[in-house]
Amino acid sequence: MTTDHWQVRKGSAVNADYADILRWTMRNFGKTQARIYAQTLGAALRDLGAGPHIPGSKPCVHLADDIYT
C-alpha cells in the first residue's frame, strides 16, 4: 500500500451539477434530505483525498495498473 494522496479539484461543470443535484433533491425530497445528501457528497470528496487505497476500493487491473474503483 502506498501513501499517495490526491488533491481533489472540482471544475465549474462539477460545481454546477452539484448545485443542480442539491436543488433537485430539495424539490423532490425536502430540505433535510438535501442537507444530508450534501454532507454525504462532501464526505465522499474529502475521502477521495486519501488516495486510491481507501477502504472499499478495489483494483481494476483489467483497465490498467494502479486504477481503483
C-alpha positions in Angstrom: 0.0 0.0 0.0 1.3 3.4 -0.9 0.9 6.7 0.9 -0.2 8.5 -2.2 -2.7 11.3 -1.6 -4.9 13.0 -4.2 -5.7 16.7 -4.5 -9.4 16.7 -5.4 -10.3 19.7 -7.6 -13.8 20.4 -8.9 -14.3 22.3 -12.1 -17.1 24.7 -12.9 -19.2 22.0 -14.6 -19.0 19.8 -11.4 -20.0 22.8 -9.2 -23.0 23.5 -11.5 -24.0 19.8 -11.5 -23.6 19.6 -7.7 -25.9 22.6 -7.2 -28.5 21.2 -9.7 -28.4 17.8 -7.9 -29.0 19.5 -4.5 -31.8 21.7 -5.9 -33.5 18.6 -7.4 -33.1 16.7 -4.1 -34.6 19.6 -2.2 -37.6 19.9 -4.5 -38.3 16.1 -4.5 -37.3 15.1 -1.0 -37.1 18.2 1.1 -34.6 20.5 2.7 -33.4 17.9 5.4 -32.7 15.3 2.8 -30.8 17.8 0.6 -28.7 18.8 3.6 -27.9 15.1 4.4 -27.0 14.4 0.7 -24.7 17.5 0.6 -22.9 16.2 3.7 -22.6 12.7 2.2 -21.2 14.1 -1.1 -18.8 16.3 0.7 -17.6 13.4 2.8 -17.0 11.3 -0.3 -15.0 14.1 -1.9 -12.9 14.5 1.2 -12.3 10.7 1.4 -11.0 10.8 -2.2 -8.2 12.9 -1.0 -6.8 9.9 0.9 -5.8 8.4 -2.5 -6.6 5.2 -4.2 -6.3 2.9 -1.3 -9.2 3.9 0.8 -11.3 1.2 2.5 -13.7 -0.4 0.0 -11.7 0.4 -3.1 -10.8 -2.4 -5.5 -8.1 -2.6 -8.1 -9.2 -2.7 -11.7 -6.1 -4.4 -13.2 -8.1 -5.2 -16.4 -8.1 -1.5 -17.1 -4.6 -0.5 -16.1 -2.2 -0.8 -13.2 -2.9 1.3 -10.2 -6.6 2.0 -11.2 -9.1 1.6 -8.5 -12.9 1.7 -8.2 
